Amino acid sequence: MAHLATPPQAALAALNRAKVQLWLPRFSLSRCVRAVVTRSTMGIGRTWPADWHDNHFPATPLCSLSWFFEGHADLLRPGLPPQRLPSVYFGGPFTRPTQSRNAPEGHGMMLMLLPDAMHALTGIEPAAFVNRLVPAETVLDSSWRAMTAAVRQAPDDAARVALIEAFLEPRWQALRPAAGAPGQLLLQDWAQGLALRAATSGIGRSLRAAERRIKGWTGLPMRELRGLGRAEQAFFRTLAASDGPVRWAEVAADAGYADQSHLCRETRRVTGFAPAELLRRIEQDESFWIYRIWS
C-alpha cells in the first residue's frame, strides 16, 4: 500500500496531536480495500483533557476490521451505557454517525473494506451488520482469524499492513474478474460502477432486480450509497475551499444537492453536525482526527 505520511491537505492533517497514518491500497486492491488507518496516543494521551479521547466517525457504506494493540475503546450511544469494544472487531456499514471513547493511551488500526468485496471474500452479508460492531472471531473463518492474530503479533504498523496485503492479494485476484475492474477510489465512482454491474449481471435486469443485488452486496440501497458518495464529494470540495470563505451554495451545487438546505440536512444526517460546525470542529477538535487524515 502507498503510505501517505503527508496527505494533500498537509496543514489540516498536521493538526492531529496523536500519531495518525493513512495507507491507500495498491492499484490491484483498490476495488477491495479503501484504506488502512492507524493511530497511537502512547506516551502522550494521559496529559490530554477528557474530550480529546473521543472519536467521531461519519456514516459510511464501508465494512471494517479494527484492532487495538494497546488500550481499548467504548462505543458511546445516546441513552445507553458505554459498550466496551473487543480488541479485534468487525463493523458493517453505518447509516448514522458514531462516537467512541478511547482509553487515555492506546494504539489501534482500522482496515476499511468495500462491502461488496467483503461479501465476495467472506460470504458475510453486510445487511446483517448494518450499524453493528461485533467481535471479529464471531463472523470470520479460520483463515481470517489467523490473519487478525498475525496482525496483532506483528512488530510495527508497516509490517501489519504488509501482512494484510499478502493475505488479501491472492484472494482478491482470484475473485476480481467477477467483481469489477480496479481503480475506483471515490465512493461516487464505486457506487456508479456497482449500479452498472448490478444492471448487467444475474437473472433479471429490471430496476428492482438491480436494487436487490446492490442491497445484497452492500447491505444498503443505492439511494443511500449515492447519498454517502455525494456527502464525501461535498466534504472534499469544502476542504479544498477552506483557505477562504466557503460558499456553501456552490459546494451544494457542485456535489449534486438540490440546494444549500439539502446539503445541511444531509451533512447533519451523515456526520451529526451542520456543515459550518463540522468544518470548525475538523479544524479545532482532536476527536475529529479521522476527517483530517482523510483530507
Secondary structure, 3 states (H helix, E strand, C coil): CEEECCCCCHHHHCCCCCEEEEEECCHHHCCCEEEEEEEECCCCHHHCCHHHHEEEECCECCEEEEEEEECCEEEECCCCCCEECCCEEEECCECCCEEEEECCCCEEEEEEECHHHHHHHHCCCHHHHCCCEEEHHHCCCHHHHHHHHHHHHCCCHHHHHHHHHHHHHHHHHHHHHHHCCCCCCCHHHHHHHHHHHHHCCCCCCCHHHHHHHHHHHHCCCHHHHHHHHHHHHHHHHHHHCCCCCCCHHHHHHHHCCCCHHHHHHHHHHHHCCCHHHHHHHHHHCHHHHHHHHHC
